[in-house]
Amino acid sequence: MKNLRLKSARAALDMSQQELAEKVGVSRQTINAIEKGDYNPTIKLCLTICRVLGKTLDELFWEEME
């Protein structure tokens, strides 16, 4: 499942995938894969991304149950 919330939060800060990747210590390809839903990041990486983007885990990574 695509992570549009992550992409939106990154874009709201006018931050490229490369910039986010450098701030969290991964490759741009990793950020791209997370946004596309092709990669499930570790909880540690999720928390680091949240800190950099000023968001909570729920805001970026929690899937709503229907």
mmCIF file of the N, C-alpha and C atoms, coordinates in Angstrom:
data_MODEL
# 
_entry.id   MODEL 
# 
loop_
_atom_site.group_PDB 
_atom_site.id 
_atom_site.type_symbol 
_atom_site.label_atom_id 
_atom_site.label_alt_id 
_atom_site.label_comp_id 
_atom_site.label_asym_id 
_atom_site.label_entity_id 
_atom_site.label_seq_id 
_atom_site.pdbx_PDB_ins_code 
_atom_site.Cartn_x 
_atom_site.Cartn_y 
_atom_site.Cartn_z 
_atom_site.occupancy 
_atom_site.B_iso_or_equiv 
_atom_site.pdbx_formal_charge 
_atom_site.auth_seq_id 
_atom_site.auth_comp_id 
_atom_site.auth_asym_id 
_atom_site.auth_atom_id 
_atom_site.pdbx_PDB_model_num 
ATOM 1   N N  . MET A 1 1  ? 0.838   -1.174 0.000  1.00 0.00 ? 1  MET A N  1 
ATOM 2   C CA . MET A 1 1  ? 0.000   0.000  0.000  1.00 0.00 ? 1  MET A CA 1 
ATOM 3   C C  . MET A 1 1  ? 0.891   1.249  0.000  1.00 0.00 ? 1  MET A C  1 
ATOM 4   N N  . LYS A 1 2  ? 0.596   2.175  -0.901 1.00 0.00 ? 2  LYS A N  1 
ATOM 5   C CA . LYS A 1 2  ? 1.392   3.401  -0.989 1.00 0.00 ? 2  LYS A CA 1 
ATOM 6   C C  . LYS A 1 2  ? 1.269   4.215  0.289  1.00 0.00 ? 2  LYS A C  1 
ATOM 7   N N  . ASN A 1 3  ? 2.362   4.875  0.648  1.00 0.00 ? 3  ASN A N  1 
ATOM 8   C CA . ASN A 1 3  ? 2.333   5.738  1.822  1.00 0.00 ? 3  ASN A CA 1 
ATOM 9   C C  . ASN A 1 3  ? 2.269   7.189  1.363  1.00 0.00 ? 3  ASN A C  1 
ATOM 10  N N  . LEU A 1 4  ? 1.055   7.620  1.026  1.00 0.00 ? 4  LEU A N  1 
ATOM 11  C CA . LEU A 1 4  ? 0.855   8.985  0.549  1.00 0.00 ? 4  LEU A CA 1 
ATOM 12  C C  . LEU A 1 4  ? 0.993   9.995  1.675  1.00 0.00 ? 4  LEU A C  1 
ATOM 13  N N  . ARG A 1 5  ? 0.765   9.557  2.920  1.00 0.00 ? 5  ARG A N  1 
ATOM 14  C CA . ARG A 1 5  ? 0.908   10.482 4.054  1.00 0.00 ? 5  ARG A CA 1 
ATOM 15  C C  . ARG A 1 5  ? 2.373   10.872 4.237  1.00 0.00 ? 5  ARG A C  1 
ATOM 16  N N  . LEU A 1 6  ? 3.267   9.910  4.065  1.00 0.00 ? 6  LEU A N  1 
ATOM 17  C CA . LEU A 1 6  ? 4.699   10.215 4.161  1.00 0.00 ? 6  LEU A CA 1 
ATOM 18  C C  . LEU A 1 6  ? 5.100   11.182 3.043  1.00 0.00 ? 6  LEU A C  1 
ATOM 19  N N  . LYS A 1 7  ? 4.677   10.872 1.836  1.00 0.00 ? 7  LYS A N  1 
ATOM 20  C CA . LYS A 1 7  ? 5.005   11.731 0.688  1.00 0.00 ? 7  LYS A CA 1 
ATOM 21  C C  . LYS A 1 7  ? 4.461   13.137 0.904  1.00 0.00 ? 7  LYS A C  1 
ATOM 22  N N  . SER A 1 8  ? 3.235   13.241 1.381  1.00 0.00 ? 8  SER A N  1 
ATOM 23  C CA . SER A 1 8  ? 2.602   14.532 1.620  1.00 0.00 ? 8  SER A CA 1 
ATOM 24  C C  . SER A 1 8  ? 3.330   15.326 2.706  1.00 0.00 ? 8  SER A C  1 
ATOM 25  N N  . ALA A 1 9  ? 3.699   14.661 3.798  1.00 0.00 ? 9  ALA A N  1 
ATOM 26  C CA . ALA A 1 9  ? 4.407   15.331 4.894  1.00 0.00 ? 9  ALA A CA 1 
ATOM 27  C C  . ALA A 1 9  ? 5.773   15.828 4.426  1.00 0.00 ? 9  ALA A C  1 
ATOM 28  N N  . ARG A 1 10 ? 6.437   15.036 3.618  1.00 0.00 ? 10 ARG A N  1 
ATOM 29  C CA . ARG A 1 10 ? 7.748   15.426 3.075  1.00 0.00 ? 10 ARG A CA 1 
ATOM 30  C C  . ARG A 1 10 ? 7.587   16.622 2.145  1.00 0.00 ? 10 ARG A C  1 
ATOM 31  N N  . ALA A 1 11 ? 6.593   16.562 1.272  1.00 0.00 ? 11 ALA A N  1 
ATOM 32  C CA . ALA A 1 11 ? 6.358   17.643 0.317  1.00 0.00 ? 11 ALA A CA 1 
ATOM 33  C C  . ALA A 1 11 ? 5.956   18.936 1.027  1.00 0.00 ? 11 ALA A C  1 
ATOM 34  N N  . ALA A 1 12 ? 5.202   18.810 2.121  1.00 0.00 ? 12 ALA A N  1 
ATOM 35  C CA . ALA A 1 12 ? 4.768   19.997 2.866  1.00 0.00 ? 12 ALA A CA 1 
ATOM 36  C C  . ALA A 1 12 ? 5.958   20.773 3.424  1.00 0.00 ? 12 ALA A C  1 
ATOM 37  N N  . LEU A 1 13 ? 7.050   20.065 3.671  1.00 0.00 ? 13 LEU A N  1 
ATOM 38  C CA . LEU A 1 13 ? 8.271   20.716 4.156  1.00 0.00 ? 13 LEU A CA 1 
ATOM 39  C C  . LEU A 1 13 ? 9.210   21.074 3.004  1.00 0.00 ? 13 LEU A C  1 
ATOM 40  N N  . ASP A 1 14 ? 8.716   20.901 1.762  1.00 0.00 ? 14 ASP A N  1 
ATOM 41  C CA . ASP A 1 14 ? 9.506   21.170 0.564  1.00 0.00 ? 14 ASP A CA 1 
ATOM 42  C C  . ASP A 1 14 ? 10.832  20.409 0.605  1.00 0.00 ? 14 ASP A C  1 
ATOM 43  N N  . MET A 1 15 ? 10.740  19.132 0.981  1.00 0.00 ? 15 MET A N  1 
ATOM 44  C CA . MET A 1 15 ? 11.920  18.288 1.134  1.00 0.00 ? 15 MET A CA 1 
ATOM 45  C C  . MET A 1 15 ? 11.890  17.193 0.061  1.00 0.00 ? 15 MET A C  1 
ATOM 46  N N  . SER A 1 16 ? 12.998  17.016 -0.612 1.00 0.00 ? 16 SER A N  1 
ATOM 47  C CA . SER A 1 16 ? 13.085  15.964 -1.624 1.00 0.00 ? 16 SER A CA 1 
ATOM 48  C C  . SER A 1 16 ? 13.306  14.612 -0.949 1.00 0.00 ? 16 SER A C  1 
ATOM 49  N N  . GLN A 1 17 ? 13.107  13.553 -1.714 1.00 0.00 ? 17 GLN A N  1 
ATOM 50  C CA . GLN A 1 17 ? 13.404  12.218 -1.191 1.00 0.00 ? 17 GLN A CA 1 
ATOM 51  C C  . GLN A 1 17 ? 14.877  12.132 -0.784 1.00 0.00 ? 17 GLN A C  1 
ATOM 52  N N  . GLN A 1 18 ? 15.746  12.729 -1.576 1.00 0.00 ? 18 GLN A N  1 
ATOM 53  C CA . GLN A 1 18 ? 17.176  12.708 -1.281 1.00 0.00 ? 18 GLN A CA 1 
ATOM 54  C C  . GLN A 1 18 ? 17.484  13.410 0.040  1.00 0.00 ? 18 GLN A C  1 
ATOM 55  N N  . GLU A 1 19 ? 16.863  14.567 0.251  1.00 0.00 ? 19 GLU A N  1 
ATOM 56  C CA . GLU A 1 19 ? 17.101  15.317 1.494  1.00 0.00 ? 19 GLU A CA 1 
ATOM 57  C C  . GLU A 1 19 ? 16.628  14.528 2.712  1.00 0.00 ? 19 GLU A C  1 
ATOM 58  N N  . LEU A 1 20 ? 15.439  13.927 2.620  1.00 0.00 ? 20 LEU A N  1 
ATOM 59  C CA . LEU A 1 20 ? 14.935  13.125 3.727  1.00 0.00 ? 20 LEU A CA 1 
ATOM 60  C C  . LEU A 1 20 ? 15.852  11.931 3.975  1.00 0.00 ? 20 LEU A C  1 
ATOM 61  N N  . ALA A 1 21 ? 16.259  11.291 2.901  1.00 0.00 ? 21 ALA A N  1 
ATOM 62  C CA . ALA A 1 21 ? 17.149  10.124 3.016  1.00 0.00 ? 21 ALA A CA 1 
ATOM 63  C C  . ALA A 1 21 ? 18.437  10.493 3.755  1.00 0.00 ? 21 ALA A C  1 
ATOM 64  N N  . GLU A 1 22 ? 19.028  11.621 3.399  1.00 0.00 ? 22 GLU A N  1 
ATOM 65  C CA . GLU A 1 22 ? 20.271  12.048 4.045  1.00 0.00 ? 22 GLU A CA 1 
ATOM 66  C C  . GLU A 1 22 ? 20.048  12.328 5.527  1.00 0.00 ? 22 GLU A C  1 
ATOM 67  N N  . LYS A 1 23 ? 18.911  12.921 5.869  1.00 0.00 ? 23 LYS A N  1 
ATOM 68  C CA . LYS A 1 23 ? 18.633  13.254 7.268  1.00 0.00 ? 23 LYS A CA 1 
ATOM 69  C C  . LYS A 1 23 ? 18.386  12.020 8.130  1.00 0.00 ? 23 LYS A C  1 
ATOM 70  N N  . VAL A 1 24 ? 17.860  10.954 7.525  1.00 0.00 ? 24 VAL A N  1 
ATOM 71  C CA . VAL A 1 24 ? 17.556  9.747  8.308  1.00 0.00 ? 24 VAL A CA 1 
ATOM 72  C C  . VAL A 1 24 ? 18.594  8.639  8.116  1.00 0.00 ? 24 VAL A C  1 
ATOM 73  N N  . GLY A 1 25 ? 19.563  8.852  7.220  1.00 0.00 ? 25 GLY A N  1 
ATOM 74  C CA . GLY A 1 25 ? 20.664  7.903  7.071  1.00 0.00 ? 25 GLY A CA 1 
ATOM 75  C C  . GLY A 1 25 ? 20.371  6.685  6.209  1.00 0.00 ? 25 GLY A C  1 
ATOM 76  N N  . VAL A 1 26 ? 19.535  6.871  5.174  1.00 0.00 ? 26 VAL A N  1 
ATOM 77  C CA . VAL A 1 26 ? 19.267  5.788  4.226  1.00 0.00 ? 26 VAL A CA 1 
ATOM 78  C C  . VAL A 1 26 ? 19.433  6.331  2.808  1.00 0.00 ? 26 VAL A C  1 
ATOM 79  N N  . SER A 1 27 ? 19.254  5.467  1.814  1.00 0.00 ? 27 SER A N  1 
ATOM 80  C CA . SER A 1 27 ? 19.357  5.910  0.424  1.00 0.00 ? 27 SER A CA 1 
ATOM 81  C C  . SER A 1 27 ? 18.041  6.520  -0.041 1.00 0.00 ? 27 SER A C  1 
ATOM 82  N N  . ARG A 1 28 ? 18.114  7.299  -1.104 1.00 0.00 ? 28 ARG A N  1 
ATOM 83  C CA . ARG A 1 28 ? 16.910  7.863  -1.703 1.00 0.00 ? 28 ARG A CA 1 
ATOM 84  C C  . ARG A 1 28 ? 15.986  6.750  -2.174 1.00 0.00 ? 28 ARG A C  1 
ATOM 85  N N  . GLN A 1 29 ? 16.579  5.665  -2.651 1.00 0.00 ? 29 GLN A N  1 
ATOM 86  C CA . GLN A 1 29 ? 15.791  4.529  -3.128 1.00 0.00 ? 29 GLN A CA 1 
ATOM 87  C C  . GLN A 1 29 ? 14.957  3.916  -2.001 1.00 0.00 ? 29 GLN A C  1 
ATOM 88  N N  . THR A 1 30 ? 15.489  3.925  -0.779 1.00 0.00 ? 30 THR A N  1 
ATOM 89  C CA . THR A 1 30 ? 14.736  3.404  0.365  1.00 0.00 ? 30 THR A CA 1 
ATOM 90  C C  . THR A 1 30 ? 13.510  4.261  0.633  1.00 0.00 ? 30 THR A C  1 
ATOM 91  N N  . ILE A 1 31 ? 13.676  5.583  0.619  1.00 0.00 ? 31 ILE A N  1 
ATOM 92  C CA . ILE A 1 31 ? 12.541  6.481  0.833  1.00 0.00 ? 31 ILE A CA 1 
ATOM 93  C C  . ILE A 1 31 ? 11.515  6.271  -0.277 1.00 0.00 ? 31 ILE A C  1 
ATOM 94  N N  . ASN A 1 32 ? 11.968  6.165  -1.504 1.00 0.00 ? 32 ASN A N  1 
ATOM 95  C CA . ASN A 1 32 ? 11.081  5.929  -2.637 1.00 0.00 ? 32 ASN A CA 1 
ATOM 96  C C  . ASN A 1 32 ? 10.301  4.621  -2.447 1.00 0.00 ? 32 ASN A C  1 
ATOM 97  N N  . ALA A 1 33 ? 10.987  3.569  -2.024 1.00 0.00 ? 33 ALA A N  1 
ATOM 98  C CA . ALA A 1 33 ? 10.339  2.267  -1.831 1.00 0.00 ? 33 ALA A CA 1 
ATOM 99  C C  . ALA A 1 33 ? 9.302   2.323  -0.708 1.00 0.00 ? 33 ALA A C  1 
ATOM 100 N N  . ILE A 1 34 ? 9.590   3.066  0.359  1.00 0.00 ? 34 ILE A N  1 
ATOM 101 C CA . ILE A 1 34 ? 8.624   3.217  1.454  1.00 0.00 ? 34 ILE A CA 1 
ATOM 102 C C  . ILE A 1 34 ? 7.385   3.944  0.937  1.00 0.00 ? 34 ILE A C  1 
ATOM 103 N N  . GLU A 1 35 ? 7.586   5.022  0.210  1.00 0.00 ? 35 GLU A N  1 
ATOM 104 C CA . GLU A 1 35 ? 6.459   5.793  -0.314 1.00 0.00 ? 35 GLU A CA 1 
ATOM 105 C C  . GLU A 1 35 ? 5.626   4.979  -1.300 1.00 0.00 ? 35 GLU A C  1 
ATOM 106 N N  . LYS A 1 36 ? 6.264   4.127  -2.082 1.00 0.00 ? 36 LYS A N  1 
ATOM 107 C CA . LYS A 1 36 ? 5.548   3.300  -3.050 1.00 0.00 ? 36 LYS A CA 1 
ATOM 108 C C  . LYS A 1 36 ? 4.899   2.080  -2.404 1.00 0.00 ? 36 LYS A C  1 
ATOM 109 N N  . GLY A 1 37 ? 5.263   1.780  -1.147 1.00 0.00 ? 37 GLY A N  1 
ATOM 110 C CA . GLY A 1 37 ? 4.715   0.617  -0.475 1.00 0.00 ? 37 GLY A CA 1 
ATOM 111 C C  . GLY A 1 37 ? 5.452   -0.667 -0.785 1.00 0.00 ? 37 GLY A C  1 
ATOM 112 N N  . ASP A 1 38 ? 6.644   -0.551 -1.343 1.00 0.00 ? 38 ASP A N  1 
ATOM 113 C CA . ASP A 1 38 ? 7.441   -1.718 -1.699 1.00 0.00 ? 38 ASP A CA 1 
ATOM 114 C C  . ASP A 1 38 ? 8.378   -2.165 -0.582 1.00 0.00 ? 38 ASP A C  1 
ATOM 115 N N  . TYR A 1 39 ? 8.473   -1.375 0.481  1.00 0.00 ? 39 TYR A N  1 
ATOM 116 C CA . TYR A 1 39 ? 9.401   -1.681 1.574  1.00 0.00 ? 39 TYR A CA 1 
ATOM 117 C C  . TYR A 1 39 ? 8.762   -1.298 2.895  1.00 0.00 ? 39 TYR A C  1 
ATOM 118 N N  . ASN A 1 40 ? 8.817   -2.217 3.856  1.00 0.00 ? 40 ASN A N  1 
ATOM 119 C CA . ASN A 1 40 ? 8.331   -1.967 5.207  1.00 0.00 ? 40 ASN A CA 1 
ATOM 120 C C  . ASN A 1 40 ? 9.522   -1.576 6.077  1.00 0.00 ? 40 ASN A C  1 
ATOM 121 N N  . PRO A 1 41 ? 9.610   -0.329 6.490  1.00 0.00 ? 41 PRO A N  1 
ATOM 122 C CA . PRO A 1 41 ? 10.761  0.108  7.287  1.00 0.00 ? 41 PRO A CA 1 
ATOM 123 C C  . PRO A 1 41 ? 10.709  -0.449 8.708  1.00 0.00 ? 41 PRO A C  1 
ATOM 124 N N  . THR A 1 42 ? 11.860  -0.511 9.342  1.00 0.00 ? 42 THR A N  1 
ATOM 125 C CA . THR A 1 42 ? 11.928  -0.925 10.741 1.00 0.00 ? 42 THR A CA 1 
ATOM 126 C C  . THR A 1 42 ? 11.279  0.152  11.603 1.00 0.00 ? 42 THR A C  1 
ATOM 127 N N  . ILE A 1 43 ? 10.910  -0.208 12.810 1.00 0.00 ? 43 ILE A N  1 
ATOM 128 C CA . ILE A 1 43 ? 10.308  0.769  13.721 1.00 0.00 ? 43 ILE A CA 1 
ATOM 129 C C  . ILE A 1 43 ? 11.304  1.892  14.015 1.00 0.00 ? 43 ILE A C  1 
ATOM 130 N N  . LYS A 1 44 ? 12.583  1.553  14.097 1.00 0.00 ? 44 LYS A N  1 
ATOM 131 C CA . LYS A 1 44 ? 13.608  2.571  14.342 1.00 0.00 ? 44 LYS A CA 1 
ATOM 132 C C  . LYS A 1 44 ? 13.632  3.592  13.201 1.00 0.00 ? 44 LYS A C  1 
ATOM 133 N N  . LEU A 1 45 ? 13.579  3.117  11.967 1.00 0.00 ? 45 LEU A N  1 
ATOM 134 C CA . LEU A 1 45 ? 13.569  4.032  10.818 1.00 0.00 ? 45 LEU A CA 1 
ATOM 135 C C  . LEU A 1 45 ? 12.273  4.841  10.800 1.00 0.00 ? 45 LEU A C  1 
ATOM 136 N N  . CYS A 1 46 ? 11.147  4.212  11.108 1.00 0.00 ? 46 CYS A N  1 
ATOM 137 C CA . CYS A 1 46 ? 9.872   4.936  11.172 1.00 0.00 ? 46 CYS A CA 1 
ATOM 138 C C  . CYS A 1 46 ? 9.958   6.085  12.170 1.00 0.00 ? 46 CYS A C  1 
ATOM 139 N N  . LEU A 1 47 ? 10.498  5.812  13.350 1.00 0.00 ? 47 LEU A N  1 
ATOM 140 C CA . LEU A 1 47 ? 10.614  6.842  14.381 1.00 0.00 ? 47 LEU A CA 1 
ATOM 141 C C  . LEU A 1 47 ? 11.536  7.972  13.938 1.00 0.00 ? 47 LEU A C  1 
ATOM 142 N N  . THR A 1 48 ? 12.619  7.629  13.278 1.00 0.00 ? 48 THR A N  1 
ATOM 143 C CA . THR A 1 48 ? 13.556  8.652  12.798 1.00 0.00 ? 48 THR A CA 1 
ATOM 144 C C  . THR A 1 48 ? 12.887  9.536  11.753 1.00 0.00 ? 48 THR A C  1 
ATOM 145 N N  . ILE A 1 49 ? 12.165  8.921  10.821 1.00 0.00 ? 49 ILE A N  1 
ATOM 146 C CA . ILE A 1 49 ? 11.442  9.685  9.808  1.00 0.00 ? 49 ILE A CA 1 
ATOM 147 C C  . ILE A 1 49 ? 10.429  10.612 10.471 1.00 0.00 ? 49 ILE A C  1 
ATOM 148 N N  . CYS A 1 50 ? 9.706   10.092 11.449 1.00 0.00 ? 50 CYS A N  1 
ATOM 149 C CA . CYS A 1 50 ? 8.708   10.903 12.163 1.00 0.00 ? 50 CYS A CA 1 
ATOM 150 C C  . CYS A 1 50 ? 9.348   12.110 12.830 1.00 0.00 ? 50 CYS A C  1 
ATOM 151 N N  . ARG A 1 51 ? 10.487  11.911 13.486 1.00 0.00 ? 51 ARG A N  1 
ATOM 152 C CA . ARG A 1 51 ? 11.177  13.021 14.147 1.00 0.00 ? 51 ARG A CA 1 
ATOM 153 C C  . ARG A 1 51 ? 11.580  14.091 13.139 1.00 0.00 ? 51 ARG A C  1 
ATOM 154 N N  . VAL A 1 52 ? 12.141  13.674 12.015 1.00 0.00 ? 52 VAL A N  1 
ATOM 155 C CA . VAL A 1 52 ? 12.600  14.622 11.002 1.00 0.00 ? 52 VAL A CA 1 
ATOM 156 C C  . VAL A 1 52 ? 11.425  15.404 10.404 1.00 0.00 ? 52 VAL A C  1 
ATOM 157 N N  . LEU A 1 53 ? 10.293  14.733 10.215 1.00 0.00 ? 53 LEU A N  1 
ATOM 158 C CA . LEU A 1 53 ? 9.137   15.382 9.589  1.00 0.00 ? 53 LEU A CA 1 
ATOM 159 C C  . LEU A 1 53 ? 8.196   16.026 10.597 1.00 0.00 ? 53 LEU A C  1 
ATOM 160 N N  . GLY A 1 54 ? 8.462   15.850 11.890 1.00 0.00 ? 54 GLY A N  1 
ATOM 161 C CA . GLY A 1 54 ? 7.625   16.449 12.912 1.00 0.00 ? 54 GLY A CA 1 
ATOM 162 C C  . GLY A 1 54 ? 6.240   15.830 12.988 1.00 0.00 ? 54 GLY A C  1 
ATOM 163 N N  . LYS A 1 55 ? 6.170   14.536 12.757 1.00 0.00 ? 55 LYS A N  1 
ATOM 164 C CA . LYS A 1 55 ? 4.898   13.805 12.771 1.00 0.00 ? 55 LYS A CA 1 
ATOM 165 C C  . LYS A 1 55 ? 4.980   12.644 13.763 1.00 0.00 ? 55 LYS A C  1 
ATOM 166 N N  . THR A 1 56 ? 3.818   12.063 14.074 1.00 0.00 ? 56 THR A N  1 
ATOM 167 C CA . THR A 1 56 ? 3.776   10.883 14.938 1.00 0.00 ? 56 THR A CA 1 
ATOM 168 C C  . THR A 1 56 ? 3.717   9.623  14.080 1.00 0.00 ? 56 THR A C  1 
ATOM 169 N N  . LEU A 1 57 ? 3.971   8.489  14.723 1.00 0.00 ? 57 LEU A N  1 
ATOM 170 C CA . LEU A 1 57 ? 3.842   7.207  14.017 1.00 0.00 ? 57 LEU A CA 1 
ATOM 171 C C  . LEU A 1 57 ? 2.435   7.049  13.453 1.00 0.00 ? 57 LEU A C  1 
ATOM 172 N N  . ASP A 1 58 ? 1.429   7.383  14.266 1.00 0.00 ? 58 ASP A N  1 
ATOM 173 C CA . ASP A 1 58 ? 0.045   7.266  13.814 1.00 0.00 ? 58 ASP A CA 1 
ATOM 174 C C  . ASP A 1 58 ? -0.211  8.106  12.570 1.00 0.00 ? 58 ASP A C  1 
ATOM 175 N N  . GLU A 1 59 ? 0.328   9.311  12.546 1.00 0.00 ? 59 GLU A N  1 
ATOM 176 C CA . GLU A 1 59 ? 0.080   10.212 11.419 1.00 0.00 ? 59 GLU A CA 1 
ATOM 177 C C  . GLU A 1 59 ? 0.690   9.700  10.111 1.00 0.00 ? 59 GLU A C  1 
ATOM 178 N N  . LEU A 1 60 ? 1.828   9.022  10.199 1.00 0.00 ? 60 LEU A N  1 
ATOM 179 C CA . LEU A 1 60 ? 2.515   8.600  8.979  1.00 0.00 ? 60 LEU A CA 1 
ATOM 180 C C  . LEU A 1 60 ? 2.382   7.121  8.642  1.00 0.00 ? 60 LEU A C  1 
ATOM 181 N N  . PHE A 1 61 ? 2.300   6.264  9.641  1.00 0.00 ? 61 PHE A N  1 
ATOM 182 C CA . PHE A 1 61 ? 2.425   4.833  9.352  1.00 0.00 ? 61 PHE A CA 1 
ATOM 183 C C  . PHE A 1 61 ? 1.254   3.954  9.780  1.00 0.00 ? 61 PHE A C  1 
ATOM 184 N N  . TRP A 1 62 ? 0.302   4.477  10.549 1.00 0.00 ? 62 TRP A N  1 
ATOM 185 C CA . TRP A 1 62 ? -0.797  3.647  11.027 1.00 0.00 ? 62 TRP A CA 1 
ATOM 186 C C  . TRP A 1 62 ? -1.830  3.458  9.920  1.00 0.00 ? 62 TRP A C  1 
ATOM 187 N N  . GLU A 1 63 ? -2.180  2.208  9.663  1.00 0.00 ? 63 GLU A N  1 
ATOM 188 C CA . GLU A 1 63 ? -3.196  1.928  8.642  1.00 0.00 ? 63 GLU A CA 1 
ATOM 189 C C  . GLU A 1 63 ? -4.567  1.904  9.311  1.00 0.00 ? 63 GLU A C  1 
ATOM 190 N N  . GLU A 1 64 ? -5.490  2.641  8.752  1.00 0.00 ? 64 GLU A N  1 
ATOM 191 C CA . GLU A 1 64 ? -6.857  2.682  9.272  1.00 0.00 ? 64 GLU A CA 1 
ATOM 192 C C  . GLU A 1 64 ? -7.548  1.354  8.993  1.00 0.00 ? 64 GLU A C  1 
ATOM 193 N N  . MET A 1 65 ? -8.209  0.819  10.007 1.00 0.00 ? 65 MET A N  1 
ATOM 194 C CA . MET A 1 65 ? -8.981  -0.416 9.835  1.00 0.00 ? 65 MET A CA 1 
ATOM 195 C C  . MET A 1 65 ? -10.393 -0.049 9.434  1.00 0.00 ? 65 MET A C  1 
ATOM 196 N N  . GLU A 1 66 ? -10.928 -0.797 8.506  1.00 0.00 ? 66 GLU A N  1 
ATOM 197 C CA . GLU A 1 66 ? -12.295 -0.503 8.041  1.00 0.00 ? 66 GLU A CA 1 
ATOM 198 C C  . GLU A 1 66 ? -13.305 -1.395 8.721  1.00 0.00 ? 66 GLU A C  1 
# 
